[in-house]
Amino acid sequence: MRRRLAALLCCLLCLTGCATLAPPYETPAPASSSHWPAGAAYPTLADNAGPLAMHLPLGQVFPDQRLQQLLSLAIANNRDLRQAVIAIEQSRAQFQIEGAALLPQVDAEAQGYRERRPADLSGTGQSRITSEYRAGLGVSAYELDLFGRIRSLRDQALQTYLATEEARRAVHIGLVAEVASAWLTLAADQEHLRLARETLTSQEASYRLIQSRYDAGISSALDLHQAQTSVDNARIDIARYSRLVAQDQNALTLLVGSAIPANLLPERLQDIRIAISEPAIGLPSQVLLQRPDILQAEHQLRAAYANIGAARAAFFPSIHLLGSFGSASAELTDLFQAGSLAWSFTPQISVPIFDAQRNRLRLRVAETERDLLLARYDKAIQTAFREVADALAAFGTLDTQLQAQRSLVDATANSYNLSQARYQQGIDSYLNVLDSQRALYRAQQELISTELGRQLNRTSLYRALGGGWYTSEPS
């Protein structure tokens, strides 16, 4: 009998290894163009970029030592990244719980009781005391996974866990890009503040000169008031950029998650380099599918497929096994004596007959969720394609724009110097000097903004390509 029981249990356990009822998963075709956009705004790209599984170290992309230390602080202290790590631990534990349901739960059991029955209830007309003691192993409500319901739930938990891991990678890459961008923005606003202070010093000197000329009757009141407007505009910019620098530092502190040492703050924007040269990034299908947000969306889609398998399995009978094996005796001293062997085996089968269409509706919900996640997956790929294309368009034009802006600064500086000389010689009015000075100041401000845009574009490209899924050499 025992052999038959063991053989039956083995057969049932083998049946639980059957395939699930989940629909077969096929990776959706990327909902984007098969090639990157081309044109005057875009750099020349190489389709055969070599191994795409090479993730560049942060030190190679961001060679500035201060920025590297700041990124290390952010990775250690940022609260968003910490939440993502905790979510991974939660998903891992849930996956382990679902996987454990595939194996029976065996518990050691021991129990005993004594009972006195009065004479009018004993059946013999006399009071009676009965005792029973049991000890052994028991299996409680083990479900035979004949139709893959538990396996589907385990697969769903696994894909959810993998999705949270990719979410952590996305948060990590986003954090690096945001810290670098905030650090660069702080450097640019410090440059703007430095330029405003230098301009104020120069304009105050010009104002004092015109004041003396006015007192001597050489310059007009109009010249004096025009000079005053330049001084006031510089003061306004100093106040504005002082505020922006303080706000930039606050934003950077929030991203890093701790106080920022003064020696890690940026200095001159022109001395900072993001080491990304001409990108050779391969085809869109090779690059986009490696982004962590795309991988996250795909794992969520796989989880939805597994959930459909669990919903389908609910239409079929479920079998639960309960049993125990051990010793039983009326006396505690005889519990483990010969002849005290006791066992029980209680299979239970449940067949759905009438559920008011609950199972059908649950299946419909699971299928609708699959369709929704498929649409989100397509949208994620399209968004990623647009982000990379935008970053490439900026990459292909900002260097030319920066060169032209530098030339414009040189030309307006020469114009300003000439207008000052003509004014001092009495050839032109101070209005021409003021116009030249304003043009130079705007050109210098735009040069700082263009340099910032160039550096931010490198950071955006790093993020858009999934944190380094491309080939590059330091520049």
Phi and psi in degrees as a GROMACS rama.xvg file:
@    title "Ramachandran Plot"
@    xaxis  label "Phi"
@    yaxis  label "Psi"
@TYPE xy
-63.6142  -38.1758  ARG-2
-65.8911  -39.5608  ARG-3
-64.3425  -41.2315  ARG-4
-63.8178  -44.1433  LEU-5
-63.7208  -40.774  ALA-6
-64.2293  -39.9597  ALA-7
-63.4674  -43.6362  LEU-8
-62.2816  -41.832  LEU-9
-62.1495  -42.4833  CYS-10
-62.779  -42.6589  CYS-11
-65.643  -39.7966  LEU-12
-65.0854  -35.1788  LEU-13
-67.2497  -35.0178  CYS-14
-64.0908  -26.2524  LEU-15
-70.3681  -10.0597  THR-16
-88.224  10.6274  GLY-17
-69.8082  166.749  CYS-18
-68.7135  158.031  ALA-19
-82.0026  172.116  THR-20
-94.7192  10.5453  LEU-21
-67.883  142.084  ALA-22
-64.5319  147.957  PRO-23
-63.243  136.208  PRO-24
-93.0662  134.633  TYR-25
-129.369  131.718  GLU-26
-61.6927  123.048  THR-27
-62.244  147.859  PRO-28
-66.3313  136.955  ALA-29
-56.3291  130.292  PRO-30
-87.1862  57.5503  ALA-31
-154.787  172.685  SER-32
-65.2151  153.729  SER-33
-82.237  -6.03578  SER-34
-138.776  153.027  HIS-35
-70.3542  153.248  TRP-36
-64.2748  150.405  PRO-37
-128.671  155.284  ALA-38
155.547  -171.642  GLY-39
-64.4574  -27.3969  ALA-40
-83.1768  -10.9504  ALA-41
-108.806  146.369  TYR-42
-74.439  163.54  PRO-43
-75.8938  126.488  THR-44
-111.475  149.587  LEU-45
-104.472  127.884  ALA-46
-75.3364  -32.3614  ASP-47
-94.2982  77.9591  ASN-48
-86.39  0.707505  ALA-49
87.2499  -164.223  GLY-50
-60.6368  124.522  PRO-51
-91.5302  -8.77186  LEU-52
-86.4112  16.7976  ALA-53
-92.9532  114.544  MET-54
-98.0328  114.332  HIS-55
-67.7204  137.489  LEU-56
-67.8842  151.847  PRO-57
-59.5518  -36.2304  LEU-58
-63.399  -23.7741  GLY-59
-82.3924  -35.6631  GLN-60
-81.3661  -39.5191  VAL-61
-117.954  84.0982  PHE-62
-74.5623  -14.5837  PRO-63
-65.3036  124.394  ASP-64
-63.135  -37.0191  GLN-65
-65.1665  -43.4922  ARG-66
-65.7586  -38.3649  LEU-67
-60.7096  -44.3873  GLN-68
-65.8612  -36.807  GLN-69
-66.6695  -39.5377  LEU-70
-64.2851  -38.2517  LEU-71
-62.7064  -41.3562  SER-72
-62.2696  -43.2063  LEU-73
-65.2321  -42.3924  ALA-74
-63.7011  -32.8378  ILE-75
-80.4588  -28.383  ALA-76
-119.107  -13.3574  ASN-77
-64.3806  132.512  ASN-78
-73.219  -34.3467  ARG-79
-63.806  -42.9367  ASP-80
-66.2616  -36.7464  LEU-81
-64.0015  -40.4253  ARG-82
-63.0148  -39.6312  GLN-83
-63.8291  -38.6524  ALA-84
-66.6998  -41.2495  VAL-85
-63.7451  -39.111  ILE-86
-62.3084  -34.6267  ALA-87
-64.0762  -44.8156  ILE-88
-61.5555  -39.0712  GLU-89
-64.7242  -45.3634  GLN-90
-66.1974  -36.9591  SER-91
-63.5537  -42.3724  ARG-92
-64.3803  -39.3525  ALA-93
-65.5841  -39.1035  GLN-94
-63.3281  -41.02  PHE-95
-65.6954  -35.3481  GLN-96
-64.5953  -46.6451  ILE-97
-65.4219  -37.2299  GLU-98
-67.9259  -33.7498  GLY-99
-66.275  -23.7879  ALA-100
-68.62  -14.9266  ALA-101
-73.5446  -16.7717  LEU-102
-110.747  145.352  LEU-103
-67.6935  149.625  PRO-104
-95.5413  117.319  GLN-105
-108.376  126.038  VAL-106
-120.567  143.368  ASP-107
-82.0741  130.913  ALA-108
-126.616  142.939  GLU-109
-148.408  132.465  ALA-110
-152.773  159.12  GLN-111
-159.998  151.948  GLY-112
-153.451  153.888  TYR-113
-126.686  140.809  ARG-114
-139.71  133.688  GLU-115
-108.786  126.039  ARG-116
-109.178  130.85  ARG-117
-67.6951  167.146  PRO-118
-61.2205  -39.2179  ALA-119
-75.2843  -5.91747  ASP-120
-115.475  -7.53374  LEU-121
-76.691  -23.8158  SER-122
89.3851  -14.6908  GLY-123
-110.63  -3.98322  THR-124
82.7115  1.9785  GLY-125
-130.6  147.513  GLN-126
-64.81  150.481  SER-127
-143.847  140.433  ARG-128
-111.209  124.353  ILE-129
-117.817  149.187  THR-130
-134.174  149.708  SER-131
-151.643  135.107  GLU-132
-130.586  137.977  TYR-133
-136.546  146.917  ARG-134
-151.45  136.728  ALA-135
169.934  -161.703  GLY-136
-112.287  143.717  LEU-137
-135.373  146.676  GLY-138
-110.504  124.39  VAL-139
-111.114  115.815  SER-140
49.1155  50.6007  ALA-141
-80.4409  124.195  TYR-142
-91.6946  126.672  GLU-143
-76.9785  119.553  LEU-144
-85.5584  64.1294  ASP-145
-68.5617  -29.0594  LEU-146
-115.478  14.5684  PHE-147
76.9887  18.7592  GLY-148
-64.1484  -47.6418  ARG-149
-68.7177  -38.0122  ILE-150
-63.7807  -37.6613  ARG-151
-64.5417  -42.3133  SER-152
-64.5931  -37.0397  LEU-153
-66.0587  -43.3535  ARG-154
-62.3575  -38.8201  ASP-155
-62.5477  -43.5998  GLN-156
-65.3395  -36.7974  ALA-157
-63.8996  -46.9658  LEU-158
-65.9578  -34.8185  GLN-159
-64.4522  -40.9508  THR-160
-62.6984  -45.4577  TYR-161
-64.3598  -34.7357  LEU-162
-65.2971  -39.6929  ALA-163
-68.059  -32.4955  THR-164
-64.8871  -42.7553  GLU-165
-67.6514  -33.7022  GLU-166
-63.0753  -38.0087  ALA-167
-64.3516  -41.4592  ARG-168
-61.7888  -41.0714  ARG-169
-64.0771  -41.7119  ALA-170
-64.5359  -40.4658  VAL-171
-61.2191  -48.7478  HIS-172
-65.8707  -42.245  ILE-173
-62.4957  -38.1896  GLY-174
-64.1778  -44.6565  LEU-175
-58.3687  -46.6615  VAL-176
-66.1606  -40.2316  ALA-177
-68.3602  -40.8928  GLU-178
-64.5589  -45.1245  VAL-179
-61.9579  -41.4202  ALA-180
-65.9664  -43.5822  SER-181
-64.1771  -38.5089  ALA-182
-64.9774  -42.4053  TRP-183
-67.663  -39.8968  LEU-184
-62.7548  -40.5128  THR-185
-60.7727  -43.3274  LEU-186
-61.2953  -41.5402  ALA-187
-66.7767  -42.8266  ALA-188
-67.4597  -31.7971  ASP-189
-65.4493  -36.3938  GLN-190
-65.6678  -43.3646  GLU-191
-60.5532  -41.7348  HIS-192
-65.4826  -41.2134  LEU-193
-63.8644  -41.9572  ARG-194
-63.9637  -41.3662  LEU-195
-63.81  -39.3732  ALA-196
-67.2917  -42.2083  ARG-197
-63.2735  -39.7189  GLU-198
-65.1691  -40.592  THR-199
-62.3634  -43.5987  LEU-200
-59.8297  -44.3764  THR-201
-66.3356  -41.4931  SER-202
-71.0354  -34.7148  GLN-203
-64.3568  -38.4571  GLU-204
-64.6033  -42.0849  ALA-205
-65.2496  -37.9214  SER-206
-64.0059  -42.5483  TYR-207
-64.0773  -38.2336  ARG-208
-63.9561  -46.1028  LEU-209
-67.5914  -34.3181  ILE-210
-61.0587  -43.1548  GLN-211
-67.4  -37.8118  SER-212
-67.3963  -36.1514  ARG-213
-66.8882  -42.6873  TYR-214
-62.8868  -30.2325  ASP-215
-85.5667  -2.83784  ALA-216
81.5235  13.3328  GLY-217
-87.2673  -42.4049  ILE-218
-101.157  157.675  SER-219
-90.1196  167.812  SER-220
-63.8434  -32.7417  ALA-221
-60.6752  -44.4526  LEU-222
-59.6239  -41.7941  ASP-223
-64.0874  -44.2452  LEU-224
-69.9001  -34.4428  HIS-225
-64.6435  -39.7068  GLN-226
-64.117  -36.357  ALA-227
-64.1587  -35.971  GLN-228
-62.9947  -37.1607  THR-229
-64.8467  -41.6496  SER-230
-62.9688  -44.5036  VAL-231
-66.7102  -39.9591  ASP-232
-61.5461  -39.3275  ASN-233
-65.5366  -39.5953  ALA-234
-63.5538  -41.0044  ARG-235
-59.8279  -45.2788  ILE-236
-65.3211  -35.6922  ASP-237
-62.7859  -44.5041  ILE-238
-64.0964  -42.4092  ALA-239
-65.1894  -46.8124  ARG-240
-75.2922  -26.5001  TYR-241
-63.0565  -41.5693  SER-242
-64.8081  -43.9366  ARG-243
-64.2382  -39.2892  LEU-244
-62.3952  -43.3175  VAL-245
-63.7931  -41.6694  ALA-246
-68.4636  -36.3008  GLN-247
-62.0202  -41.5803  ASP-248
-64.757  -38.4977  GLN-249
-64.3905  -43.2538  ASN-250
-63.1698  -40.5306  ALA-251
-66.4244  -38.659  LEU-252
-62.4477  -40.4707  THR-253
-63.3632  -42.2351  LEU-254
-65.3493  -42.7169  LEU-255
-71.6645  -33.1412  VAL-256
86.5613  8.66876  GLY-257
-159.915  170.812  SER-258
-63.4928  143.492  ALA-259
-99.807  121.612  ILE-260
-59.9259  143.834  PRO-261
-61.4519  -30.7183  ALA-262
-74.1817  -7.27148  ASN-263
-99.1066  -1.25144  LEU-264
-74.437  150.032  LEU-265
-72.9234  161.906  PRO-266
-113.429  -108.266  GLU-267
-87.1068  131.334  ARG-268
-62.0731  -35.0653  LEU-269
-65.8011  -19.535  GLN-270
-91.3182  -4.24052  ASP-271
-92.0782  139.125  ILE-272
-132.561  134.273  ARG-273
-104.143  115.086  ILE-274
-83.2727  74.9827  ALA-275
-128.145  118.706  ILE-276
-98.1159  -158.014  SER-277
-54.2437  120.854  GLU-278
-77.3098  137.416  PRO-279
-122.782  95.4421  ALA-280
-114.287  0.23542  ILE-281
81.3995  -172.589  GLY-282
-78.4855  155.464  LEU-283
-56.0108  -41.0849  PRO-284
-64.3697  -27.5768  SER-285
-78.9444  -35.2505  GLN-286
-86.2543  -51.4145  VAL-287
-63.255  -36.6167  LEU-288
-71.0249  -6.6652  LEU-289
-97.0104  -7.37675  GLN-290
-68.4883  138.147  ARG-291
-62.7095  -32.3855  PRO-292
-69.574  -32.7834  ASP-293
-69.8991  -43.2112  ILE-294
-63.096  -37.6919  LEU-295
-61.4755  -45.6894  GLN-296
-63.4425  -35.6029  ALA-297
-69.5928  -41.0807  GLU-298
-63.7788  -37.7382  HIS-299
-64.5505  -36.5804  GLN-300
-66.4372  -41.9889  LEU-301
-61.7893  -38.532  ARG-302
-62.6614  -36.9213  ALA-303
-66.3078  -37.9023  ALA-304
-61.2969  -43.7114  TYR-305
-64.0183  -36.2393  ALA-306
-64.9102  -33.2352  ASN-307
-62.9773  -40.1232  ILE-308
-60.9613  -40.9424  GLY-309
-66.449  -38.4317  ALA-310
-67.2353  -37.5072  ALA-311
-66.8274  -38.4956  ARG-312
-64.652  -22.6145  ALA-313
-67.0899  -16.0712  ALA-314
-77.0678  -14.5041  PHE-315
-105.416  161.881  PHE-316
-62.113  150.859  PRO-317
-118.339  139.791  SER-318
-120.033  128.642  ILE-319
-119.421  141.02  HIS-320
-112.218  132.673  LEU-321
-127.137  137.66  LEU-322
-166.474  165.432  GLY-323
-149.889  155.854  SER-324
-148.016  124.91  PHE-325
177.397  -142.719  GLY-326
-125.21  150.018  SER-327
-143.618  143.891  ALA-328
-158.831  153.91  SER-329
-79.3578  -17.208  ALA-330
-122.152  138.449  GLU-331
-62.5317  -34.5298  LEU-332
-71.0071  -19.4787  THR-333
-100.649  11.6691  ASP-334
-62.452  -38.4477  LEU-335
-110.589  22.9458  PHE-336
-82.2211  166.023  GLN-337
-59.5478  140.743  ALA-338
87.3187  3.12114  GLY-339
-95.9926  6.72528  SER-340
-60.2663  134.428  LEU-341
-143.453  142.076  ALA-342
-149.98  160.506  TRP-343
-146.073  147.382  SER-344
-140.293  119.08  PHE-345
-131.152  85.7715  THR-346
-75.0396  145.126  PRO-347
-130.395  133.925  GLN-348
-121.353  136.37  ILE-349
-124.523  122.719  SER-350
-116.224  120.544  VAL-351
-67.2398  126.721  PRO-352
-114.247  -54.9364  ILE-353
-135.806  117.21  PHE-354
-130.167  18.9853  ASP-355
53.8164  37.8348  ALA-356
65.3968  17.8697  GLN-357
-61.0325  -45.7924  ARG-358
-64.1483  -39.7442  ASN-359
-65.393  -39.6979  ARG-360
-68.5386  -37.928  LEU-361
-62.4836  -39.494  ARG-362
-64.9214  -40.4168  LEU-363
-63.2875  -40.7799  ARG-364
-61.752  -43.2002  VAL-365
-63.4509  -41.4484  ALA-366
-68.0856  -38.1018  GLU-367
-65.3247  -38.6224  THR-368
-64.0892  -38.6943  GLU-369
-60.6746  -45.1383  ARG-370
-63.9514  -39.0181  ASP-371
-64.0102  -44.5405  LEU-372
-69.0514  -30.3052  LEU-373
-65.1287  -41.5121  LEU-374
-64.7789  -38.565  ALA-375
-66.0089  -36.5854  ARG-376
-63.0298  -46.0857  TYR-377
-61.4473  -42.8099  ASP-378
-64.0003  -38.5332  LYS-379
-63.1712  -39.4821  ALA-380
-67.8973  -42.738  ILE-381
-63.3363  -41.0382  GLN-382
-64.3831  -42.6811  THR-383
-62.9555  -41.0077  ALA-384
-60.7485  -44.5435  PHE-385
-63.9057  -41.1448  ARG-386
-62.6686  -43.9408  GLU-387
-66.8073  -42.5166  VAL-388
-62.735  -42.778  ALA-389
-62.2545  -43.288  ASP-390
-64.48  -37.4735  ALA-391
-68.3412  -38.0455  LEU-392
-62.7514  -41.3788  ALA-393
-68.0316  -39.4566  ALA-394
-61.0168  -36.7267  PHE-395
-79.3911  -9.95546  GLY-396
-121.997  -23.2075  THR-397
-68.9215  -33.6339  LEU-398
-63.0542  -43.7094  ASP-399
-64.3446  -42.3005  THR-400
-62.2706  -39.6536  GLN-401
-65.9228  -41.3869  LEU-402
-62.6633  -43.3083  GLN-403
-65.1947  -36.4073  ALA-404
-67.943  -38.8424  GLN-405
-62.8674  -40.6105  ARG-406
-64.2572  -38.3025  SER-407
-64.9044  -39.7227  LEU-408
-61.6365  -44.4289  VAL-409
-61.5781  -43.2185  ASP-410
-66.6428  -43.3618  ALA-411
-69.557  -30.5824  THR-412
-65.8351  -42.2707  ALA-413
-64.3174  -39.9925  ASN-414
-63.5244  -40.4589  SER-415
-64.2682  -43.8573  TYR-416
-63.2602  -41.2506  ASN-417
-66.544  -41.1247  LEU-418
-65.5751  -36.0871  SER-419
-64.2175  -43.3102  GLN-420
-63.895  -40.6502  ALA-421
-67.3183  -35.2422  ARG-422
-68.4036  -43.2264  TYR-423
-64.8386  -27.1627  GLN-424
-88.252  -0.907064  GLN-425
79.8087  15.3176  GLY-426
-82.8996  -42.7984  ILE-427
-116.917  164.348  ASP-428
-82.9674  166.297  SER-429
-69.1175  -18.5685  TYR-430
-60.8974  -38.5613  LEU-431
-65.0528  -38.0061  ASN-432
-63.218  -43.3803  VAL-433
-64.459  -42.2375  LEU-434
-62.9252  -42.0721  ASP-435
-65.7196  -40.1781  SER-436
-63.9392  -42.7484  GLN-437
-64.7197  -40.0218  ARG-438
-63.1394  -41.4065  ALA-439
-64.7933  -42.75  LEU-440
-63.5335  -43.6071  TYR-441
-64.1219  -40.463  ARG-442
-64.936  -39.5354  ALA-443
-67.1065  -39.6448  GLN-444
-64.0055  -43.0023  GLN-445
-66.8872  -31.3353  GLU-446
-63.6254  -42.2591  LEU-447
-63.0085  -44.3709  ILE-448
-64.5251  -39.1219  SER-449
-67.3922  -41.1228  THR-450
-62.5553  -40.8138  GLU-451
-62.4166  -44.2591  LEU-452
-59.929  -37.6483  GLY-453
-64.2105  -43.8846  ARG-454
-69.7931  -39.8195  GLN-455
-65.3114  -32.1353  LEU-456
-64.0945  -39  ASN-457
-62.34  -40.6299  ARG-458
-67.007  -40.9523  THR-459
-63.9755  -38.1105  SER-460
-65.6307  -39.7619  LEU-461
-58.5346  -44.4565  TYR-462
-72.1128  -44.2371  ARG-463
-63.9387  -30.3395  ALA-464
-90.2262  14.7284  LEU-465
81.8043  26.8917  GLY-466
82.245  29.4664  GLY-467
116.783  19.8335  GLY-468
-83.7601  63.9652  TRP-469
-163.53  169.016  TYR-470
-97.2623  144.948  THR-471
-162.235  157.873  SER-472
-129.337  144.576  GLU-473
-60.7586  144.488  PRO-474
